[in-house]
């Protein structure tokens, strides 16, 4: 898992190769709808499966984690692999479980130490044996998908990100030698998109459901805005977003409170500099503590209180705040920011348009500190849903 993470485009060292790979990846994702309305139908279609899965539970309690994880991953899979997976697909379920477990192990104290002493990764005891097997299994899964694409590639009709990358490899071969584009790097990029793109948005949506259960009055206000702008008879669209400031403010407040990547993506000092009396040598790894920024009492009034209205001005419109940086800052700002914003808005609105969420146990008191892996995930919780009927 460590190898998968640190050789792609998310954690890889900044330089010419990183710039080339990130530029290509970003433009290709945009080609397949990143930040565009053309991706909207894929997200709306996926919610139909989410709704069907939730309705299977009727009035019984269930944990929403797996359902949300499946849906978010499938949207990434549609862009990267050109297909979605059935929620009952055993290999798909296994990969998602391995991914979650691998990310959890990767951020424990032993794994962090292994980033400094790389030989520790090969020790036969502790969590490393399990982690190595997870890497082997995920590697086999992703490389098999790449091989299938190589065997069925049609240069006249690229289906997805993998096809576009494979075609670019062939173009690069016609140019100068030494290109960084190859199937090995494609594997790492796909790993980045599949792993990081699933985990971050999944956990933000789960935190959103948790806070709606904790604050039913906020849930009711969001639902009232949904009813007024969209109604209950048609799916939401990104074009509705500007008309739904309270809903957007609620999503923003969840992101502020939970900031699912608390330490952002590692940066590196490009030059030796002095900051507030401290010398930071060139090459020093620098982490931005987004959690601290989002909970700073000098910036936010009562920062530990859940209050979406802090993101609204006196006219009820969205209030932009410089200290709100859930997707990071600088050149390594999250490449999937636009996709994440689309998914969060459409899935959150779809969920609250269709259902009202409550804790399965009214006396349940969730732990809000979260579980720290690559991202900050909520501790497991069970919900009950009540269906919001369409207006006739």
Beta strands, then each sheet from edge to edge (+ up, - down):
strand 1: 62-63
strand 2: 267-268
strand 3: 273-275
strand 4: 278-280
strand 5: 285-286
strand 6: 355-359
strand 7: 371-372
strand 8: 376-377
strand 9: 382-387
sheet 1: 1+ 9- 6+
sheet 2: 2+ 5-
sheet 3: 3+ 4-
sheet 4: 7+ 8-
end
